[in-house]
Amino acid sequence: MDISKEHFEALVNNSREAAKRSNRRSAAVMIALRVLGLAFVAGAVIIVFSLPVGVIVCAAAALLFIALYYIEIHSEKNDQLSLYHMILTKSSFAAVSKYRSEGCTDGAVGQLEAVLDTETDPRRKAVLGDMLSEAHILRGERYETAPIDEELIEEDRYFEILSLFHTLRDNILSEDRASLSYSITAAYDGISEIMRKNETLTDDTLTAAKLIDAEILMSYFREDYFRCVEYIDTRLSCGDIFSDGKSDSPYFFGYIILKIRCLYYIGKYDEARRLCGDILPRVSAYEFLLGQAKELWELLN
């Protein structure tokens, strides 16, 4: 499942541009809807002076308003499915935004949990559940990821990959991973088989990101630390997928800490020490990550 840094960066840039285009279109539609609303009011005033003209203006404004409104809703849903594999609601958008801005804080985790407790849509449950499991791992806590809906797995291969990734990740992170090597290999082979049959999936940004995550974990599990570092660099090259610039989220700090471990194992102590010194003050708000970074700093010094 080779995904080059150049390909991944192109996917992320395209996703960012698509999100910007969607936002610009929505802003333009909102302006148009306000104009049509004013046109309707103007038509109502015109009725006082000319009933037929006023009725025509009101009817035309109302029809255009309704048509444009529903076209925009449809377009926005398609955009969100394309970018996120789910349609955001007000509550889920707030939870996702808080998680992306704060990471694995008590507030962000609590809000994700609250939304998931009442969520019924299988797509949002799967995506939000994935975020919540990440947050718990970054806090050094065990978390049982809920199974993904079987119908959803058949409908969208991204969720089949996500389900196998959870098995791969959770078994590798387990204290008994040595005894789970068969399950780990089976999950990785399952992901590889899906990709062999659906090569175009690498052109989907979220799928590509999960494939890179799988390669990072599997390379580490196989003690192929050079390959692990290569894929970590690819994953970190774009920061948060749907925001501009580099990310300061604990999700990426977790991978930097893993990179430091790999650099230590392959004997690149100076680079590992430099990275560790850089990250120590940046993870001060995250107890588990800070402990990991301090442990590595002591090891390297």
C-alpha positions as CSV (number, residue, x, y, z in Angstrom):
1,M,0.0,0.0,0.0
2,D,2.6,2.5,-1.1
3,I,1.3,6.1,-0.9
4,S,3.9,8.7,-1.7
5,K,4.2,12.0,0.2
6,E,3.6,13.9,-3.1
7,H,0.4,12.0,-3.7
8,F,-0.9,12.5,-0.2
9,E,0.0,16.2,-0.2
10,A,-1.9,16.6,-3.5
11,L,-4.9,14.9,-2.0
12,V,-4.9,17.1,1.1
13,N,-4.5,20.3,-1.0
14,N,-7.4,19.2,-3.2
15,S,-9.6,18.6,-0.2
16,R,-8.7,22.0,1.3
17,E,-9.5,23.7,-2.0
18,A,-12.8,21.7,-2.3
19,A,-13.8,22.8,1.2
20,K,-13.0,26.4,0.4
21,R,-15.0,26.3,-2.8
22,S,-17.9,24.8,-0.9
23,N,-17.7,27.6,1.7
24,R,-17.5,30.3,-1.0
25,R,-20.5,28.8,-2.8
26,S,-22.5,28.7,0.4
27,A,-21.7,32.3,1.1
28,A,-22.8,33.3,-2.4
29,V,-26.0,31.4,-2.0
30,M,-26.8,33.0,1.3
31,I,-26.4,36.4,-0.3
32,A,-28.7,35.4,-3.2
33,L,-31.3,34.1,-0.7
34,R,-31.3,37.4,1.1
35,V,-31.7,39.3,-2.2
36,L,-34.6,37.0,-3.1
37,G,-36.2,37.6,0.3
38,L,-36.0,41.3,-0.3
39,A,-37.5,40.8,-3.7
40,F,-40.4,38.9,-2.1
41,V,-41.0,41.8,0.3
42,A,-40.8,44.3,-2.7
43,G,-43.4,42.2,-4.5
44,A,-45.7,42.3,-1.5
45,V,-45.4,46.1,-1.6
46,I,-46.0,46.3,-5.4
47,I,-49.2,44.3,-4.9
48,V,-50.7,47.5,-3.3
49,F,-50.2,49.4,-6.6
50,S,-50.5,46.5,-9.1
51,L,-51.9,43.2,-8.1
52,P,-50.7,41.1,-11.1
53,V,-47.2,42.5,-11.1
54,G,-46.8,42.1,-7.4
55,V,-48.1,38.5,-7.5
56,I,-45.7,37.7,-10.3
57,V,-42.7,39.2,-8.4
58,C,-43.6,37.4,-5.2
59,A,-44.2,34.1,-6.9
60,A,-40.9,34.3,-8.9
61,A,-38.9,35.2,-5.8
62,A,-40.5,32.5,-3.7
63,L,-39.9,29.8,-6.4
64,L,-36.3,30.8,-6.9
65,F,-35.7,31.0,-3.2
66,I,-37.0,27.5,-2.6
67,A,-35.2,26.0,-5.6
68,L,-31.9,27.6,-4.7
69,Y,-32.3,26.6,-1.0
70,Y,-32.8,22.9,-1.8
71,I,-30.1,22.9,-4.5
72,E,-27.6,24.2,-1.9
73,I,-28.7,21.7,0.7
74,H,-28.2,18.9,-1.8
75,S,-24.8,20.2,-2.9
76,E,-23.7,20.7,0.7
77,K,-24.6,17.1,1.6
78,N,-22.7,15.8,-1.4
79,D,-19.7,17.9,-0.5
80,Q,-19.7,16.6,3.1
81,L,-20.0,13.0,2.0
82,S,-17.2,13.4,-0.4
83,L,-14.9,15.1,2.1
84,Y,-15.9,13.5,5.5
85,H,-17.9,10.4,4.5
86,M,-20.7,11.8,6.7
87,I,-23.2,14.7,6.8
88,L,-22.5,16.9,9.8
89,T,-25.2,18.1,12.1
90,K,-24.9,21.2,14.4
91,S,-24.0,19.1,17.4
92,S,-21.6,16.8,15.6
93,F,-19.9,19.8,13.9
94,A,-19.4,21.4,17.3
95,A,-17.9,18.2,18.7
96,V,-15.6,17.7,15.8
97,S,-14.5,21.4,15.9
98,K,-13.8,21.2,19.6
99,Y,-11.8,18.0,19.1
100,R,-9.7,19.5,16.3
101,S,-9.0,22.7,18.2
102,E,-8.4,21.1,21.7
103,G,-7.4,17.5,21.0
104,C,-7.8,15.0,23.9
105,T,-8.9,17.5,26.6
106,D,-11.6,16.5,29.1
107,G,-14.0,19.0,27.4
108,A,-13.4,17.7,23.9
109,V,-13.7,14.0,25.0
110,G,-16.8,14.8,27.0
111,Q,-18.5,16.5,24.1
112,L,-17.7,13.7,21.7
113,E,-19.1,11.2,24.2
114,A,-22.3,13.2,24.7
115,V,-22.9,13.4,20.9
116,L,-22.3,9.7,20.4
117,D,-24.7,8.8,23.2
118,T,-27.6,10.2,21.2
119,E,-26.3,9.7,17.7
120,T,-28.2,7.2,15.5
121,D,-26.7,7.8,12.0
122,P,-24.2,5.0,11.3
123,R,-21.8,7.2,9.3
124,R,-21.5,9.8,12.1
125,K,-21.3,7.1,14.8
126,A,-18.4,5.5,12.9
127,V,-16.5,8.8,12.2
128,L,-17.1,10.3,15.7
129,G,-16.3,6.9,17.3
130,D,-13.0,6.9,15.5
131,M,-12.1,10.3,16.8
132,L,-13.1,9.4,20.3
133,S,-11.0,6.3,20.3
134,E,-8.0,8.4,19.1
135,A,-8.6,10.8,22.0
136,H,-8.6,8.0,24.6
137,I,-5.4,6.5,23.2
138,L,-3.7,9.9,23.4
139,R,-4.8,10.1,27.0
140,G,-3.2,6.6,27.7
141,E,-6.6,5.1,28.2
142,R,-8.2,1.9,26.8
143,Y,-11.2,2.3,24.7
144,E,-13.3,-0.3,23.0
145,T,-14.3,1.0,19.6
146,A,-17.9,0.2,18.8
147,P,-18.4,-2.1,15.8
148,I,-19.2,-0.4,12.5
149,D,-22.6,-1.1,10.9
150,E,-22.3,-4.0,8.5
151,E,-24.6,-2.3,5.9
152,L,-22.4,0.8,6.0
153,I,-19.3,-1.4,5.4
154,E,-20.9,-2.8,2.3
155,E,-22.0,0.6,1.1
156,D,-18.7,2.5,1.6
157,R,-15.3,0.7,1.5
158,Y,-13.8,3.5,3.6
159,F,-15.7,2.1,6.6
160,E,-14.5,-1.4,5.9
161,I,-10.9,-0.1,6.0
162,L,-11.7,1.8,9.1
163,S,-13.1,-1.3,10.9
164,L,-10.0,-3.3,10.0
165,F,-7.8,-0.5,11.0
166,H,-9.3,-0.4,14.5
167,T,-8.6,-4.1,14.8
168,L,-5.0,-3.6,13.6
169,R,-4.4,-0.6,15.9
170,D,-6.0,-1.9,19.0
171,N,-4.2,-5.3,18.8
172,I,-0.8,-3.6,18.2
173,L,-1.4,-1.3,21.2
174,S,-2.4,-4.2,23.4
175,E,0.0,-5.4,26.0
176,D,-0.5,-8.9,24.6
177,R,0.3,-7.9,21.0
178,A,2.8,-10.8,20.6
179,S,0.0,-13.3,21.1
180,L,-2.2,-11.3,18.7
181,S,0.2,-11.3,15.8
182,Y,-2.2,-13.5,13.7
183,S,-5.1,-11.1,14.1
184,I,-2.8,-8.1,13.4
185,T,-1.5,-9.7,10.2
186,A,-5.0,-10.7,9.1
187,A,-6.3,-7.2,9.6
188,Y,-3.4,-5.7,7.6
189,D,-3.9,-8.3,4.9
190,G,-7.6,-7.5,4.8
191,I,-6.8,-3.8,4.2
192,S,-4.3,-4.7,1.5
193,E,-6.8,-7.0,-0.3
194,I,-9.4,-4.3,-0.3
195,M,-6.9,-1.9,-1.9
196,R,-5.9,-4.5,-4.5
197,K,-9.5,-4.7,-5.6
198,N,-10.2,-1.0,-5.3
199,E,-7.1,0.9,-6.3
200,T,-9.0,4.2,-6.8
201,L,-9.6,4.3,-3.0
202,T,-6.1,5.9,-2.7
203,D,-7.6,9.0,-4.3
204,D,-9.8,9.6,-1.3
205,T,-8.2,11.7,1.3
206,L,-9.5,10.1,4.5
207,T,-8.9,6.6,3.1
208,A,-5.3,7.5,2.1
209,A,-4.7,8.9,5.6
210,K,-6.0,5.7,7.2
211,L,-3.8,3.6,4.9
212,I,-0.8,5.7,5.9
213,D,-1.7,5.2,9.6
214,A,-1.9,1.4,9.0
215,E,1.5,1.4,7.4
216,I,3.0,3.4,10.3
217,L,1.6,0.9,12.9
218,M,2.5,-2.2,10.9
219,S,6.0,-1.0,10.2
220,Y,6.5,-0.4,13.9
221,F,5.1,-3.8,14.7
222,R,7.5,-5.4,12.3
223,E,10.4,-3.4,13.6
224,D,10.9,-1.8,10.2
225,Y,11.7,1.6,11.8
226,F,13.1,3.2,8.7
227,R,9.8,2.6,6.9
228,C,7.9,3.7,9.9
229,V,9.7,7.1,10.0
230,E,9.1,7.5,6.2
231,Y,5.4,7.1,6.6
232,I,5.2,9.3,9.7
233,D,6.9,12.1,7.7
234,T,4.3,11.6,5.0
235,R,1.4,11.7,7.5
236,L,2.8,14.8,9.2
237,S,3.6,16.7,6.0
238,C,0.2,18.3,5.7
239,G,-0.9,19.0,9.3
240,D,-4.6,18.6,9.9
241,I,-6.2,17.4,6.7
242,F,-9.0,20.0,6.6
243,S,-7.2,23.0,7.9
244,D,-4.4,25.1,6.5
245,G,-0.8,24.9,7.8
246,K,0.8,22.6,10.3
247,S,-1.1,21.1,13.1
248,D,-0.4,21.4,16.8
249,S,-2.8,18.7,17.7
250,P,-2.0,15.9,20.2
251,Y,-2.8,13.4,17.4
252,F,0.3,14.5,15.5
253,F,2.4,14.8,18.7
254,G,1.7,11.1,19.3
255,Y,3.2,10.3,15.9
256,I,6.2,12.6,16.6
257,I,6.8,10.7,19.8
258,L,6.6,7.4,17.9
259,K,9.1,8.9,15.3
260,I,11.5,9.7,18.2
261,R,11.4,6.1,19.3
262,C,12.1,4.9,15.8
263,L,15.0,7.3,15.5
264,Y,16.4,6.0,18.8
265,Y,16.1,2.4,17.6
266,I,18.0,3.1,14.4
267,G,20.7,5.1,16.1
268,K,19.9,8.6,15.0
269,Y,20.3,10.0,18.5
270,D,21.0,13.6,17.6
271,E,17.9,14.0,15.5
272,A,15.8,12.1,18.1
273,R,17.1,14.4,20.9
274,R,16.4,17.6,18.8
275,L,12.8,16.4,18.1
276,C,12.3,15.5,21.8
277,G,13.5,18.8,23.0
278,D,11.2,20.6,20.6
279,I,8.1,18.6,21.5
280,L,8.5,18.6,25.3
281,P,7.0,22.1,25.9
282,R,4.3,21.6,23.3
283,V,2.8,18.6,25.0
284,S,2.7,20.1,28.5
285,A,-1.1,20.2,28.5
286,Y,-1.4,16.4,27.7
287,E,-0.4,14.3,30.7
288,F,0.2,11.0,29.0
289,L,2.1,12.4,26.0
290,L,4.2,14.5,28.3
291,G,5.1,11.4,30.3
292,Q,6.1,9.6,27.1
293,A,8.2,12.6,26.0
294,K,10.0,12.9,29.4
295,E,10.7,9.2,29.3
296,L,12.4,9.5,25.9
297,W,14.3,12.6,26.9
298,E,15.8,10.8,29.9
299,L,16.7,7.9,27.6
300,L,18.4,10.1,25.1
301,N,20.3,12.1,27.7
